[in-house]
Amino acid sequence: MRYLVLNDPNGGMAYLTTESQGSSHGVPVLEIRAGDVDGTFGPEDLIYDESGPVMRAASLVELWASSPERSDDEIEAARRFLRQWPDGPQVA
């Protein structure tokens, strides 16, 4: 499973995926590949760029999942990702 979460104008991409080594037991991770950020993130992880912390991975996934364009499968993937951090944001 691999869903595009963000595609920035500079060519950076973020995916919610189970195809990364960081994913286990079918639980997705957020994988970001960009000029200023490169890594795999869980929901509690802070995403940093060259100027410092930008946001937690959970916030980006929650924002993406809240779009009315999301399919049921995409929303379920976001829920599985966000459940890893019970005290963080969740998708209804």
Backbone hydrogen bonds, N-H to C=O, Kabsch-Sander energy under -0.5 kcal/mol:
donor,donor_aa,acceptor,acceptor_aa,energy
3,Y,16,L,-2.7
5,V,3,Y,-0.5
5,V,14,A,-3.2
6,L,14,A,-1.6
8,D,12,G,-2.3
11,G,8,D,-2.0
13,M,33,R,-2.6
14,A,6,L,-2.6
15,Y,31,E,-2.8
16,L,3,Y,-2.5
17,T,15,Y,-0.7
17,T,29,V,-2.7
18,T,1,M,-2.3
19,E,1,M,-0.7
23,S,20,S,-1.6
24,S,27,V,-0.6
27,V,24,S,-1.9
29,V,17,T,-2.5
30,L,41,F,-2.7
31,E,15,Y,-3.1
31,E,29,V,-0.6
32,I,30,L,-0.5
32,I,39,G,-3.0
33,R,13,M,-2.9
34,A,37,V,-2.5
39,G,32,I,-2.6
41,F,30,L,-3.2
45,D,42,G,-1.0
47,I,55,M,-3.4
48,Y,46,L,-0.6
49,D,52,G,-2.5
52,G,49,D,-1.7
54,V,47,I,-3.6
55,M,47,I,-1.0
57,A,45,D,-2.6
58,A,43,P,-2.0
59,S,56,R,-0.7
60,L,56,R,-1.3
61,V,57,A,-2.2
62,E,58,A,-2.7
63,L,59,S,-2.2
64,W,60,L,-2.3
65,A,61,V,-2.8
66,S,62,E,-1.4
67,S,64,W,-1.4
70,R,67,S,-1.8
75,I,71,S,-2.3
76,E,72,D,-2.2
77,A,73,D,-2.1
78,A,74,E,-2.2
79,R,75,I,-2.4
80,R,76,E,-2.4
81,F,77,A,-2.2
82,L,78,A,-2.9
83,R,79,R,-2.3
84,Q,81,F,-1.2
85,W,82,L,-2.0
88,G,85,W,-2.2
